[in-house]
Amino acid sequence: MGSSESTPVQRPSSPPPPNPELDQPWRTFDWGQKKYLKEKLENFSPSHPDVKDIKILVAGPIGGGKSSFINSVDSAFQGRISSRALVYSYASGQILSQNLKGFTIRSGKKTLPFIFKDTMGLESPVSAGPQTEDIINAVFGHVKDGYKFNEGQALTYKDQHFNCDPNLSDQSFCLVYVIAADTVQYTDDCLLDKLKIIRQRISEKGIPQVIVMTKVDEVCPLVKKDLRKMFTSKKIKEKMELCSAKVGVPLTNIFPVKNYHNEINTDDDIDVLLLKALEQIVQLANDRLEDTDSY
């Protein structure tokens, strides 16, 4: 007679979850360069004698973090949390940045020679949000500060906010798309078509384009716990590749950052990512400024 005790069934053990981190960083990054970057940007001057400050147009979907990015860059220089640009509120659903407005950046008492031009957030329906022609005209300096973006109707030359004869200093020499990492996969075709039209028109004039990818901590627990895991994170690399494929901007021109959101003090690791993105943006813009005679 066999034993009445049953032999426990050995169930196969579940495989361990995949490692969210790469063995080697996919981008080399010096986390100790904050002081160097800050001083470099503080001492920057535009390459053209007729331009005293480089203008950088900031565009992107609603809630992507455009205004927060401007505030975060300002915070990195001020050494305190800044909130000059009004930020979109998810709770109210209210779009706060409806007018074209320029934001200077200050470090101490010094005003730095670049200006961010904030725009109304892009929306997917053809008639909703700012028209593509308004964004294009803003890049080329045809739109004066204070212009309120109209849904379904682009600015015309008859409007008082239309600059018929912009000079070099009115123009933007880099277009920055601010896109949230946690929503990039949901970007619909209509919005992408708008971005493609903008890209094509300004590319014809050699205007460099950059993506600042925000909300990296929202998509990667590894990065949320330790921001220095940014460039070994598989998830962040995947999101950047998705951004590149959808918008058409090369990976070399995509910069992952964390905006200040609920912090009450600045942080060196957040600052250095923001300052590195800004350094690259300013360099690309200045390179284009040097080439103005060839366009």
Secondary structure, 3 states (H helix, E strand, C coil): CCCCCCCCCCCCCCCCCCCCECCCCCCCCCCCCHHHHHHHHHCCCCCCCCCCCEEEEEECECCCCHHHHHHHHHHHHHCCCCCCCCCCECCCCECCCCECEEEEEEECCEEEEEEEEECCCECCCCCCCCCHHHHHHHHCCCECCCCECCCCCCCCCCCCCECCCCCHHHCEEEEEEEEECCCHHHCCHHHHHHHHHHHHHHHCCCCCEEEEEECHHHHCHHHHHCHHHHHHEHHHHHHHHHHHHHHCCCHHHEEECCCCCCCCCCCHHHHHHHHHHHHHHHHHHHHHHHCHHHC
